[in-house]
């Protein structure tokens, strides 16, 4: 069976060489030594859609797994125009100045037609990209859950093994991507703008209940008083919402990515969150739950791929689709016919 869910891909950026096991060993050593080129090649390998790269990627991850898990994983989403990339650059630069190693996994929207990606985050984070303690990896979403690349979890583990102690995962801020990122990070930030009135009317309650902190960005200049009013309004609203993390009251904060005002306070709040969550056990239980969910998601994806790659299913599928569209079969009976073929043993 072809692994890695079998989507066609060139696997460019990682060339299979003779003596593959030695190559993976050396790649793992390079990542553990903090070599950025090795980390980039490792992420390219786990992102590859080429079926023959699957086993190599898993071998690499297995070697590095014991060295992962020591970072704080922070998800960042926001309404359009909230300035996610600008905020991440300011926040990441602040953390680098404090001696942290920061990895940014910026997931860009992919074209539903070509599968291509804008990949503009790296150019929008020029200052952060020059930081020696920062690593920015823009990845196409591949259409998965509105923008969360299906290999983001593996990339995160590689970054941790390379010594990055703060992982920032940016969503494209559309639909299910927020839920997917919430399921792979420790702390989740919802970035918003001033003018809470109209925005709160359109803000989905479910998205707000995912956040451990709601941050009003662009609190500078003439906009600063309005940002404070907006922060107070969010603080009031949060009292009526369910907590994202048991035992933690979601905070309403404000900041300016331009002047860096409020940025240190956000990091302080994240520190308070980690201390409280580790003390209560919620931090570790969330990590365990996320690993379990990841496991079952991989199973679901593999089954989905195996089903549609089955030769019998592929032969019957077009005809059954036409039968459904023409009203000759129900969707359920057509699906049952496909499963009969799928489970048939030759």
Long-range contacts (C-beta under 8 A, 24 or more apart in sequence): 1-306, 2-51, 2-309, 3-51, 3-54, 3-55, 3-302, 4-48, 4-49, 4-50, 4-51, 4-53, 4-54, 4-57, 5-49, 5-150, 5-301, 5-302, 5-304, 5-305, 6-49, 6-51, 6-305, 6-309, 7-49, 7-142, 8-49, 9-48, 9-49, 9-50, 10-50, 11-44, 11-45, 11-48, 11-49, 11-50, 11-52, 11-53, 12-44, 13-40, 13-41, 13-44, 14-41, 14-44, 14-45, 14-48, 14-53, 16-52, 16-53, 16-56, 20-56, 21-59, 24-56, 24-59, 24-60, 24-63, 25-63, 27-60, 28-60, 28-63, 28-64, 31-64, 31-158, 31-161, 31-162, 32-64, 32-67, 32-161, 32-162, 34-162, 34-163, 35-162, 36-135, 36-162, 38-162, 39-135, 39-158, 39-159, 39-162, 40-137, 42-158, 43-137, 43-139, 43-151, 43-154, 43-155, 43-158, 46-151, 46-154, 46-155, 46-158, 47-139, 47-149, 47-151, 47-155, 57-154, 60-158, 61-154, 61-157, 61-158, 64-157, 64-158, 64-161, 65-157, 65-161, 67-160, 67-161, 68-156, 68-157, 68-158, 68-160, 68-161, 69-157, 69-160, 69-287, 70-160, 70-165, 71-103, 71-156, 71-159, 71-160, 71-164, 71-165, 71-166, 71-167, 72-165, 72-166, 72-167, 72-186, 72-187, 72-270, 72-274, 73-156, 73-167, 73-169, 73-184, 73-185, 73-186, 73-187, 74-166, 74-167, 74-168, 74-169, 74-185, 74-186, 74-187, 74-188, 74-189, 74-270, 75-169, 75-170, 75-171, 75-178, 75-181, 75-182, 75-184, 75-185, 75-187, 75-188, 75-189, 76-168, 76-169, 76-170, 76-171, 76-188, 76-189, 76-191, 77-170, 77-171, 77-173, 77-177, 77-178, 77-181, 77-188, 77-189, 77-190, 77-191, 77-207, 78-173, 78-190, 78-191, 78-192, 78-217, 79-173, 79-191, 79-192, 79-193, 79-199, 79-203, 80-173, 81-193, 82-173, 82-191, 82-192, 82-193, 82-217, 83-191, 83-217, 83-218, 83-257, 84-170, 84-173, 84-191, 85-121, 85-124, 85-125, 85-170, 86-124, 86-217, 86-257, 86-258, 87-191, 87-215, 87-217, 87-255, 87-257, 88-125, 88-128, 88-168, 88-170, 89-124, 89-125, 89-126, 89-127, 89-128, 89-257, 90-255, 90-257, 90-258, 90-260, 90-263, 91-168, 91-257, 91-263, 91-266, 91-267, 92-125, 92-128, 92-131, 92-134, 92-166, 92-168, 93-127, 93-128, 93-131, 93-134, 94-260, 94-263, 94-264, 94-267, 95-166, 95-267, 96-128, 96-131, 96-132, 96-133, 96-134, 98-267, 99-133, 100-133, 100-165, 100-166, 101-133, 101-134, 101-135, 101-163, 101-164, 101-165, 101-166, 102-128, 102-131, 102-133, 102-134, 102-135, 102-164, 102-166, 102-167, 102-168, 103-134, 103-135, 103-136, 103-137, 103-156, 103-159, 103-162, 103-164, 103-166, 103-167, 103-168, 104-128, 104-134, 104-135, 104-136, 104-137, 104-168, 104-170, 105-137, 105-139, 105-149, 105-152, 105-155, 105-156, 105-159, 105-167, 105-168, 105-169, 105-170, 106-136, 106-137, 106-138, 106-139, 106-170, 107-138, 107-139, 107-140, 107-141, 107-147, 107-148, 107-149, 107-152, 107-169, 107-170, 107-171, 107-172, 107-177, 108-138, 108-139, 108-140, 108-141, 108-147, 108-172, 109-141, 109-147, 109-172, 109-174, 110-140, 110-141, 110-142, 110-143, 110-147, 112-143, 115-140, 115-142, 115-143, 116-140, 117-141, 121-170, 135-159, 135-162, 135-164, 141-172, 141-177, 144-180, 145-175, 145-176, 145-177, 145-179, 145-180, 146-172, 146-174, 146-175, 146-176, 146-177, 146-180, 147-171, 147-172, 147-173, 147-174, 147-177, 148-177, 148-180, 148-181, 150-301, 152-181, 152-184, 153-184, 153-294, 156-184, 178-207, 178-210, 179-210, 182-210, 182-244, 183-290, 183-293, 184-290, 184-294, 186-273, 186-274, 186-277, 186-283, 186-286, 186-287, 187-212, 187-213, 187-270, 187-273, 187-274, 188-212, 188-213, 188-244, 189-213, 189-214, 189-215, 189-266, 190-214, 190-215, 191-215, 191-217, 192-216, 192-217, 192-230, 192-234, 193-217, 193-218, 193-230, 194-218, 194-219, 194-223, 194-226, 194-227, 194-229, 194-230, 195-226, 195-230, 196-229, 196-230, 196-233, 196-234, 197-233, 200-233, 200-234, 200-237, 205-241, 208-237, 208-238, 208-241, 209-241, 209-242, 209-243, 209-244, 210-244, 211-244, 211-250, 212-244, 212-245, 212-248, 212-250, 212-251, 212-273, 213-250, 213-251, 213-252, 213-253, 213-266, 213-269, 213-270, 214-238, 214-250, 214-251, 214-252, 214-253, 215-253, 215-254, 215-255, 215-262, 215-266, 216-252, 216-253, 216-254, 216-255, 217-254, 217-255, 217-256, 217-257, 218-256, 218-257, 218-258, 219-254, 219-255, 219-256, 219-261, 219-262, 220-256, 220-258, 220-259, 220-261, 224-256, 227-254, 228-254, 230-254, 245-273, 245-277, 245-282, 245-286, 246-280, 246-282, 247-276, 247-277, 247-280, 247-282, 248-273, 248-276, 248-277, 248-282, 307-338, 307-342, 310-341, 310-342, 312-341, 312-342, 312-344, 313-338, 313-341, 313-342, 316-341
